[in-house]
Amino acid sequence: MTTKGQYIVGRLMTSANLSDSKAAIPLLKKVENQFPEHFTTAIFDVGYDYEPMYRQLHKYQMRAVIPYNVRNEGEYPWI
């Protein structure tokens, strides 16, 4: 969704056993392919605080707004 219009800009159908955080990266790729360099910031909840998510956002030069998950080890230096 965009914050201005709150339109859905991408969707992904998955099986019930796939976690939302694992589906987020393919969804990010899909949205980036449709709208290259359009989005600058990604806002997720604490469940998306894991290294592959930060790597993908960094690849697209997007800022990450994700609360720190104390269960994960360390913080990521490129943020």
Secondary structure, 3 states (H helix, E strand, C coil): CCCCCCCCCCCCCCCCCCCHHHHHHHHHHHHHHHCCCCCCEEECCHHHCCHHHHHHHHHCCCEEECCCCCCCCCCCCCC
